[in-house]
């Protein structure tokens, strides 16, 4: 009988399964937090629609403005997660709070910039030729929302600390708190309860701002009172702004922010390009985009967990495990896409019927769902691989890959396929979704190649 030596190295399969288990523990709370944050937008949209169609339109337009801007700043601050996780892996705990404080300073300055942007977008509404009443509601919604921006970005900075330490359940809890508060606050502000005037769509902005501030303040209290964070005390470990650390965070984070902005702005631009095709086409496009965004939360959460785990392993000088995890992540991406794609394809009629009873809109959505199912492998793969590279603190080249794939390939090709007969008879909305398949495949191929070829010091 042959005995396995006690000090034998686990097989690659055993190591991979161990890392996948660690990813599941990190990623499950992240998924819940992402769904909670997404639910806020759904609640705003649904409740604004019950106020009036004009309020619904104004909130939708306002969301299209602040969404890409917010993701740029959140993306920039997301560089804190791999930095903190790397310090934790290296057991260099003395560097964690100084980095966190520099992130907080970046969040405060970013809040001022973003609030200034949101409160001065009326010229954009004029350029879009919105009527005066819708413009007033949309600008009022953004003006109210701007008061909550410091809270949102503070939460993002503090997420760098909690997620970086592997405590992903913390943000999950406070994201759920924000979502739970958002519904009654929307009801109060939109419809004028408790003696307040009915604000319509503008009330959504105040409700979101107040729920975000409540979550941010509650998180601050928790971090300063919890025994878990006794060694990472915000007040006791305060440090002044330090430009070298701030510069390092921005060098890593700005490309992430731009990459996120590139992707979300592409979808916003597609909606604008499709507007001449009529309201039914726009509605069908929005239905499919909304449903696919919900499915996207699973690979996105996996990707965020990968960033944390890869950076931790690199900090712990476990380069071999990091490489093994990075490459095995491709199989995780394929597995998720093999679940998502059949659901979207075979369930396209049912999913479309959940959104609308309009037969014309459902027909358009059903067609687009078929195309959306086809790009699942590419979409899931690209978000998984770009997050692996963020764990390696490799962000500049991936940003350029996203720029090339989305703005260099997808948008021009989509415009040609949708409106021109240069390559094919004009395809309508299906043209942009076909171009999405090509652009996402380009991004997935280049990012996967980067992961497979990426070298780090042993």
N, C-alpha and C positions, 0 to 999 in steps of 0.2 A: 504493500500500500504506500503510495507516494503522498507525502504531506507537503502542503504549500508553505514556504518559509514565511515567518511572521512579518518580515521586513520587505516582502515582495511588493513590487509596484503594481497597483490595480491595472487591469486591462483598459485600453482606450474606451471600450464600450461601457465598462463600469464607471470610469471617470465622467464620460459623457452623460450617463443617466444621473449621476450625482449632481452634475451642473444643471441639468434640466430640472431636477427637483428644486434646486436653489432658485432657478428662474421662476418656477411656478409660485414659490413662496413670496418672491419679490413682486411678481407681475400681477397676481390676483388682486391685491389691494389697489394697485395702480389702475387696473381695469375698472374697478368699482368707482374710483375717483374720477376717471375720465368720463364714465357714463353719467355720473352725478353732474359734472360740469356741463355735459351736453344736454342734460335734462333741463338746465336753466334756460337754454335757448328755446327748447321746445315749449316750456311753460310760458315764456314771454310771448312766443308766436301765437300759441293757442288762445291765451287770455286776451291778447290785443285784438285778435280776430273776433272775439265775442263783444268787444267794444264797438268796432265798426271796421268795414273793409279798408277805409282810409287809414285808420290807426294801424291795422295789420300791415299795409303797404309801407307806411312810414317806419315802423319798427324793423321790417325786413330790409329796407334800404339802409337804415342806420346800422344794422348789424353787418351788412355788406361793407360798410365803411370802417367800423372799428375792429372787425374780426381780423383782417390781415395785419393791421397796425399792432394790435395786441399780441398776435402770434410772433411778430418780429421781436418785440421786447421780451416776451416770455422765452422765446428761443435763445436770445442773447443770455438771459439769466440761467438757462438750463445748463450752461457750461459749469455751473457750481456743482452739479451732481457728480460728474466724473472726477472733478478736482477733490471734493470732500471724500468720495469713495476711495480714490487713490491714496489719499493721506491715511485713511482708516486701514487700508490694506497694508500700507507700509508701517503701521503703528506709530505714525508721526502725528499724534493727536494735538500737539501744540500748534500745528498749522491750521487746524480746522476752523476755530473761531475767528482768527484774523481774516481768513478767506471769506467766511460767512459775512463778516461786517463789511468787507469791501463790496460784496454783492448787494448788501442792503443800501449802501451809498449809491451804487449804480441804479438800484430800483427807485430811489428817491428822485434822482435827477431824471430818470426815464419817465417818471410819473408826471413831472412838470412838462416835459416835451410832449408826451402823449395827450395830456389834458389840453394843452395849447392847440394841438392838431384837431382834436374832436370838437372844440368850441369855435372853430373857424372854418367849417366845411360848407357853409351856406353857398359859396360860389360854385361848388361842385353840383349842388342841387339845382342851381340856376342853369348850369351848363347842361344838365340832364333834362331841363325844361319841365321840372315838376311844378305842379300848381302851388300857389302860395300857401294854402292850408296844409297840404301834405309836407311842404318844406318846413313850415313852422313846427309841426309835430315831430318830424325827424330831427330837426336841430334841437328842439327842446328835449327829446329823448337822449341825444348825445350830451347835451349840457348837463343833464342830471347824472348820466352815467359817468361823466368825467370826475365827479366828486368821489367815486368809488375806485378810481384807477390806482391811487396810492395803496389801497388795501389789496387789490389784485396782485400788483407787482411785489408788494411786501410778502404776500403768501408765496409767490413764486421764488423769491430769494430764500425764504425760510424752508421751502421745499428742498432746496439744495442741501441744507443741513440735515433734515430728517430723512429724505430719501438716500442721501449720501452715506448716512450712518446705517442704512439698511432697514430703517423704520418706516416702510412705505404705508403702513396702516394709519399713521398719524394724519397725513394729508387726506387719506380716504375718509376719516371720521369728520374732519372739518369741511371737506367738500360736501359731504352728506348734510351737515348742519346748514350750510349755505343754501342747498337745494330745498331742504325742508322749510326754511324760513321764506324762501322766494315766493312760494305759492300764496300763503296768506298775505304777505306784503303786497304782492301784485293785486290781489283782490281788494285790499284796502285803498291803494293809491289809484288804481285804474277806475274803480267804480265809485270812489268817494265814500268810504265808510269811516266810522269813529269820528264823525264831525269834519273830516277832510273833504275838500272839493274833489269831484271826479276829474281825473287828469288824463284819462284815456291812455294812449301809447306812451306819453311822457311819463306816466306813473311807472311803467316798466323800468325806466332808467333809474328812478328813485328807489324802487324795490330792490333792483340788482345791486345798486351802490350800498344800500343799508345792509343787505344780507352779506355782502362781501366784507364790510367793515366789522360786522358781528363775528364772522368767522376768523378774520385776522386778529382781532382783539382777544378772542377766546384762545387762539393758537399761541399768542404771546404770553398769556397767563399760564397756559399749560406748560410751555417751555421753561418758564421761570419758576414753576412750582413742582414740576414732576421730578421725582428722584432719578428717573432714567436719564435726565439731562443735567444732573448735578455737576458733572464734569464739563459740561458745555453750556455755561450760563451766559445768557446774552448781556445782562447788566454787569456781572462780575468780570466777564472777559471782554469788555468793550475795548476797542482799539480805534485810533484815529484813522482817517483816510490815508492810504499809502499808495502812491501813484504806480509804483512798479507792479504791485499785486493787481490793481485795477486794470492796468494795461494788459497784463497776462490774461485776466478773465475776459476782457474784450477781444483780444486776439483770438481766443478760442471760441467765444460766444457769438461775435458778430456774424461770422460765416454761417453758424447754425440759424441765427435769426433771419438772415437773408435767404437761406435755403427754404425755411418755413414760409417766408413771405412770397417767394417765387412760386411755391406750389399752391398756396391758398389763393393768391392773386390770379393765377391762371384760371382757376375755376370761376372766380368772379368775372374775369374777362370773357370767358366762354358764355356766361349768362348774358352779358352785354351784347356780344356778337349775335346771339340767337334772338335778341329782342325783335328784329324786323320780321321774323318768321311767325309772330303772333303769340297771343297769350296761352294757347293750348300747348304749343311747343315748349314755351318757357315753363309752364306748369309741369309737363311731363319730365322735362330735364331736372327740375327741382325735386320732384318726387324720387327719381332714381338716385340723384346725388345725396339726398337726405338718407335714404335707406342704406346706400353703400357706405356712407360715412359712419353709420351705426356698426356695420360689419367691420369697418376699418379699425374700430377701437381695440379689437383683439390683437392684431399684429402690431398696432402702435404701442400697446401696453407691453407686449413682448419685447419690442425694440427698446423701450425705456428701461426695462429690466436688464436687457443685454448691456446697455451702456453702463449701468451700475456695476454689474458683475464683472465685465471685462476690465473696467478701470480698477476695480478692487483687486483682481488677480494680478494685474500689471504692477500695482502698488506693492503687492506682497511678493513680487518677483517670481510669479508663477506664470512665466511667459508661455510655457508649453500648454498649460491648461487653458490659458486665454486663447491661444491659437486653435486648440481643439474645440473649444466652445464656439468660437467665431465661425469655423468651418461647418460645424454640426448645425449651426443656426439655419443654414440653407435648407436642411431637411425639415426643420420646424416650420419654416416659411412655406415649403411645399405642402406640408401636412395641413396647415391652416387654409391655404388656398384651395386644396382639394375638398375641404368641407364647405367653404364659402361659395365656390363657383356653382356646384350643383343646386344649392339652396336658392341662389339668385336666378339660375336658369329655369329650373323646373317649377319654382314657386313664384315666377314673375307675374303671372296673372293674379294670384292670390294677394301678393304684396301690393300690387298696383291698386287692387280693389279696396284695400284697407285705407288708402289715401283719398280716393275719389270715386264718385259714382258716374262721372262724365265719361261716356264711352270713347269719345275722341281722345281725351287726355290719357285714358287707360291704354288705348292702342299705341300711342306714342311711347308711353312709359314702358310698356311690355317689350317693344322693339329695343329700347335703350337698355333695358335690364339684360337682354341677351348679350349685348356688347359689353356691358359692365361685368358680366360673369366671365367673359373671355379674358379680360385683363387682370383677373384676380391674382394669377401666378406672378405676373410682373409687378403689380402694385404691392402685394405682400412682401415679395422679395426685396424690392427697392427700399421700403421703410425698415425692414429688418437689417439689411446690410449697411444703410447709412447710420443706423444707431450703433452697430458694431464698431464702425469707424470712429464714431464720437467717443466710444469707450477707449479707443486708442489715441484720443485727442487729435484725430486727423479730420479737420473740418473744412479746410480751404478748397482742396481739390473736389471733395464731394459737392460743395456749393457750386462750383463751376460745372460739374456734371449735371446737376439739377437745372442750372440755367440753360445749358445746351439742350437738354432733353425736353424741357417744358416750353421755354420761350423760343428756342432755336429750331425745334422740331415740331412739337405738338401744336402750338398756336398757328404758325404759318401753314402747316399741312392741313390743320382743321379748317382754316378759312378757305383754302383751295377746294377741299373735298365737299364743304358745305355749300359754297356759293358758285364755284367755277366749274367749267367742264374741261379743264386742262388734262386731267388724269382719268376722269370718270364723269358721268352725268351727275349734276349737283345732288348731293345726298341728304340735304337738310340737316337736322340735328344729329343724325347718325354719322355725319361726316366728322364732327368734332369728337364723338366718342370713338370712332375708328382711329382718329389721330391720337387719342389718349392711349390706345393699345400700343401704337408705335412708339410714342414718347416714353411711356412707362417701361416698355421692353428695352428701350435704349438705356434708360436710367438703371434698370435692374441688371443688365449685362455689364455695364461699365462699373457699377458699384460692387458687384459680385467679383469681378476681375480684380478690383482694387483690394478687396478683402483677402482673396486667395494669394495675391502677390505681395501683400503688405509685409514689410520686414520691420522687426523691432529688435533691440539689443537683448541678447540672451544674458 
